[in-house]
Amino acid sequence: MNYEYNVSKNKGQDDYGLKCINEQGYGLICKEHKIEFPPQHQDVQPGMEYMMRPRPIFNNPYYRGSGKLINKVAIITGGDSGLGRAVAVAFAKEGAAVVIAYYNEDRDAEETKKVIESIGGTCILIAGDIKDTRFCDKIVEETMNKFGKIDILVNNAGVQFQKKSLLEITDEQFDLTMKTNIYSIFYLTKRALKYMCSGSTIINVSSITTFYGEPELIDYVTSKGAIVGFTRSLATNLADKNIRVNAVAPGVFWTPLQPACWEAEKIPTLGSDAPMGRAGQPYEIAPLFVYLASSDSSYVTGQVMHINGGQFKG
């Protein structure tokens, strides 16, 4: 490793967790790590995008839709921000009407809706608790009342909590994580499936952590592993109906889930251990969802798609 001495102008407050600062403000910087994000933490789950600095990049201005999802109706849970926002915007560019189900991130949701409408898309917002079966009923009912069909379901909503040890995970936290991340997928998919026809698609969001076992996200990894099993079994079950089910396993992306989970000192080096040396931006994963939602992937089902800057080779 190559190091250089540097001076901290405010006694280590700008060290981003990468320097050993002495009393005079001198320390060491590891030049192998690229600093992209300042330290930050949010004491809310699943996090607020408008509070992040810098803001995630969710829209690729050079992406031009070609009608791949024209006349389609898509439900996206957690579509207010993060990966869900990027997917919602990309779907709208491809011609889909978008239903965004979210928890309580009203400011983020309204911003996403405004962006979609500014490009000529259609978007409705439905707020509520995805762990509640009655809210899942509401999502499906309002979608059917407004559009009369459901072509695409993206199960994206989730929470994660950093804990150093299994002993730190309370029964209540484990229950919350499982109900938010996997129970909700069962609830909503079961209800939406009644209205999905041949050619419909379901896309579930798992995680790279399922495949390498993140030691400080034990309950989260457990839930995301369950999503992989659910995806594969449901894909086989629905294959003869031509309803395709796939999963995406993202690596580290700059989304509200990161500052809502990790301690502030971990944020600056997020994604630095990937071969590409950085975290991904939400817009970089959105085209994969378009592919899985469209007829371009007509022979793809039961698969887990990895996009992680080379950190895991699936």
C-alpha positions in Angstrom: 0.0 0.0 0.0 1.1 3.6 -0.7 0.6 6.1 2.0 1.1 9.8 2.3 1.0 12.1 5.3 -1.9 14.6 5.2 -3.1 17.4 7.4 -6.6 17.3 8.9 -8.0 20.9 8.8 -10.5 20.2 11.5 -8.8 17.8 13.8 -9.8 14.6 12.2 -13.5 15.4 11.6 -12.9 15.0 7.8 -11.0 11.8 8.0 -13.9 9.6 6.8 -12.6 6.8 8.9 -9.5 6.3 6.8 -6.9 8.2 8.9 -5.2 7.7 12.2 -5.1 11.3 13.4 -2.7 12.4 16.1 -3.2 15.4 18.4 -1.5 17.7 15.9 -3.9 16.7 13.2 -1.5 14.6 11.2 -2.3 11.1 10.0 -2.2 8.4 7.3 -4.4 8.1 4.2 -4.7 4.8 2.4 -4.6 5.8 -1.3 -6.1 2.5 -2.4 -9.5 3.5 -1.2 -11.5 6.0 -3.2 -13.6 8.2 -1.0 -17.0 8.8 -2.6 -19.4 9.6 0.2 -19.0 11.5 3.4 -19.8 9.8 6.7 -23.6 9.9 7.4 -26.2 7.9 9.2 -30.0 8.0 9.4 -31.9 6.7 12.4 -34.8 5.7 10.2 -35.6 2.7 8.1 -35.6 2.2 5.2 -34.0 5.6 4.9 -34.7 8.9 3.1 -33.1 9.7 -0.2 -33.6 13.5 0.1 -31.3 13.4 3.2 -28.4 11.7 1.4 -25.2 13.6 0.4 -24.5 13.2 -2.4 -27.8 12.3 -3.8 -27.9 8.9 -5.6 -28.0 9.0 -9.4 -31.2 7.4 -10.5 -31.7 8.6 -14.0 -29.5 8.1 -17.0 -30.3 11.0 -19.3 -28.8 9.1 -22.2 -31.1 6.2 -21.8 -33.8 6.2 -24.5 -36.8 4.0 -24.2 -37.9 1.9 -27.2 -41.4 0.9 -26.1 -40.3 -2.4 -24.5 -43.0 -2.1 -21.8 -45.6 -0.2 -23.7 -49.1 -0.6 -22.2 -47.8 -2.6 -19.3 -48.7 -2.0 -15.7 -46.0 -2.4 -13.1 -46.2 -2.5 -9.3 -42.9 -1.6 -7.6 -42.6 -1.9 -3.8 -40.1 0.6 -2.4 -40.3 2.5 -5.6 -40.0 5.8 -4.0 -36.2 5.8 -3.7 -33.0 3.9 -4.3 -33.1 1.1 -6.7 -36.9 1.2 -6.8 -36.9 4.8 -8.0 -34.4 4.1 -10.8 -36.5 1.1 -11.9 -39.7 3.1 -11.8 -38.2 5.8 -14.0 -36.7 3.3 -16.5 -40.0 1.5 -16.7 -41.8 4.7 -17.4 -39.3 5.6 -20.2 -40.2 2.2 -21.7 -43.9 3.0 -21.6 -45.2 1.3 -18.5 -47.7 2.7 -16.0 -46.1 2.6 -12.6 -47.7 1.9 -9.2 -45.3 2.8 -6.4 -46.0 1.2 -3.0 -43.9 2.7 -0.2 -43.9 3.0 3.6 -43.7 6.6 4.8 -41.2 8.4 2.6 -43.7 10.9 1.2 -41.2 13.5 0.1 -39.1 10.9 -1.9 -42.3 9.3 -3.4 -43.7 12.7 -4.6 -40.3 13.5 -6.1 -40.3 10.2 -8.0 -43.8 10.7 -9.2 -43.0 14.2 -10.4 -40.0 12.9 -12.4 -42.1 10.2 -14.1 -44.8 12.6 -15.0 -42.3 15.1 -16.4 -41.2 12.5 -19.0 -44.8 11.7 -19.9 -45.3 8.7 -17.7 -48.2 7.6 -15.4 -47.6 7.0 -11.8 -49.7 6.4 -8.7 -48.5 6.3 -5.1 -49.8 4.0 -2.4 -48.5 4.5 1.1 -48.6 1.8 3.9 -46.9 -1.0 5.7 -45.9 -3.9 3.4 -45.9 -6.3 6.4 -49.7 -5.8 6.7 -51.8 -8.1 4.5 -54.5 -5.5 4.3 -52.0 -3.1 2.7 -51.1 -5.7 0.1 -54.8 -6.1 -0.6 -55.0 -2.3 -1.1 -52.1 -2.3 -3.5 -53.7 -4.9 -5.8 -57.2 -3.4 -5.5 -56.1 0.1 -6.3 -54.0 -1.1 -9.2 -56.9 -3.1 -10.7 -59.4 -0.2 -10.1 -57.0 2.2 -11.9 -55.6 0.1 -14.7 -57.5 -3.2 -14.8 -54.5 -5.4 -14.9 -51.1 -6.3 -13.5 -48.3 -7.2 -15.9 -45.1 -6.7 -13.7 -44.5 -7.1 -10.0 -41.2 -5.9 -8.6 -40.7 -6.9 -4.9 -38.0 -4.5 -3.9 -39.0 -3.1 -0.4 -36.7 -4.1 2.4 -34.8 -3.2 5.6 -31.4 -4.0 7.0 -29.8 -3.5 10.4 -26.1 -3.6 11.2 -25.4 -5.8 14.2 -21.9 -7.0 15.3 -23.2 -10.3 16.7 -26.1 -12.6 16.6 -26.6 -11.9 20.3 -27.4 -8.3 19.4 -30.3 -9.2 17.2 -33.5 -9.0 19.2 -36.4 -11.3 18.5 -38.3 -8.2 17.6 -35.7 -7.1 15.0 -35.6 -10.6 13.5 -39.3 -10.6 13.2 -39.4 -7.2 11.6 -36.7 -8.0 9.1 -38.3 -11.3 8.0 -41.8 -9.8 7.7 -40.6 -6.8 5.7 -38.2 -8.6 3.4 -39.8 -12.0 2.8 -43.3 -12.3 4.3 -44.3 -9.2 2.3 -43.2 -10.8 -0.9 -45.4 -13.9 -0.2 -48.3 -11.7 0.7 -48.2 -9.4 -2.3 -47.2 -11.9 -4.9 -50.0 -14.2 -3.8 -52.6 -11.4 -4.2 -51.2 -10.0 -7.5 -50.8 -13.5 -9.1 -54.6 -13.8 -9.3 -54.6 -11.1 -12.0 -51.4 -12.0 -13.8 -51.6 -13.7 -17.2 -49.3 -15.4 -19.7 -46.3 -13.1 -20.3 -46.4 -11.5 -16.9 -43.2 -11.2 -14.9 -42.2 -11.1 -11.3 -38.8 -9.7 -10.2 -37.6 -10.2 -6.6 -34.7 -8.3 -5.1 -32.2 -10.5 -3.2 -28.7 -9.4 -2.3 -25.0 -10.2 -2.9 -24.8 -10.8 0.9 -26.7 -14.0 0.4 -23.8 -15.5 -1.5 -20.9 -14.4 0.6 -22.6 -14.2 4.1 -22.2 -10.6 5.4 -21.3 -11.2 9.1 -23.0 -8.0 10.4 -26.3 -8.6 8.6 -27.3 -12.1 9.7 -31.1 -11.6 9.8 -31.0 -9.6 6.5 -29.0 -12.3 4.8 -31.4 -14.9 6.0 -34.3 -13.1 4.5 -32.5 -12.5 1.2 -31.6 -16.1 1.0 -35.2 -17.1 1.4 -36.0 -14.8 -1.5 -33.7 -16.9 -3.7 -35.5 -20.1 -2.8 -38.9 -18.5 -3.2 -37.9 -17.3 -6.7 -36.6 -20.6 -7.9 -39.6 -22.6 -6.6 -42.2 -20.2 -7.9 -40.5 -20.0 -11.3 -40.8 -23.7 -11.7 -44.4 -23.7 -10.4 -45.5 -21.0 -12.9 -43.4 -22.0 -15.9 -46.3 -23.8 -17.6 -48.4 -20.6 -17.3 -45.7 -18.6 -19.0 -45.3 -16.3 -15.9 -41.6 -15.7 -15.4 -40.0 -15.2 -12.0 -36.5 -14.0 -11.5 -34.4 -12.3 -8.9 -31.7 -9.6 -8.9 -28.9 -9.8 -6.4 -27.3 -6.3 -6.2 -24.0 -5.6 -4.8 -23.3 -2.3 -3.0 -25.3 0.5 -4.4 -25.6 4.1 -3.1 -29.2 4.0 -1.8 -31.0 5.1 1.4 -30.6 1.6 2.8 -26.9 2.3 3.3 -26.9 5.3 5.6 -30.0 3.8 7.3 -28.1 0.7 8.2 -24.4 1.3 8.5 -22.4 3.3 11.0 -21.3 6.6 9.6 -17.6 5.6 9.5 -18.3 2.7 7.1 -20.0 4.9 4.5 -17.0 6.5 2.7 -15.5 3.2 1.6 -18.8 1.4 0.6 -18.1 -0.8 -2.5 -14.3 -0.2 -2.4 -13.6 -3.9 -2.0 -15.2 -4.6 -5.4 -12.8 -5.1 -8.3 -14.3 -1.9 -9.9 -13.4 -0.1 -6.6 -16.7 1.7 -6.0 -20.3 1.4 -5.2 -22.9 1.3 -8.0 -25.4 4.1 -8.7 -29.1 3.1 -9.0 -29.3 4.0 -12.7 -26.7 1.3 -13.5 -29.0 -1.5 -12.4 -32.3 -0.3 -13.9 -31.7 -1.7 -17.4 -31.5 -5.2 -16.0 -35.0 -4.9 -14.5 -36.2 -3.6 -17.9 -34.7 -6.7 -19.5 -36.3 -9.1 -17.0 -39.7 -7.3 -17.3 -39.8 -7.3 -21.1 -40.1 -9.9 -23.8 -36.3 -9.7 -24.3 -36.0 -12.2 -21.5 -38.8 -14.5 -22.7 -36.7 -17.6 -22.1 -35.4 -16.6 -18.7 -37.0 -17.8 -15.5 -35.8 -19.0 -12.1 -32.5 -17.1 -12.4 -30.6 -14.9 -10.0 -28.9 -12.0 -11.8 -25.7 -10.6 -10.2 -24.7 -7.0 -10.7 -22.0 -5.9 -8.3 -18.9 -4.5 -9.9 -17.2 -7.9 -10.0 -17.3 -8.5 -6.2 -19.1 -11.8 -6.6 -19.0 -13.9 -9.7 -22.3 -15.8 -9.9 
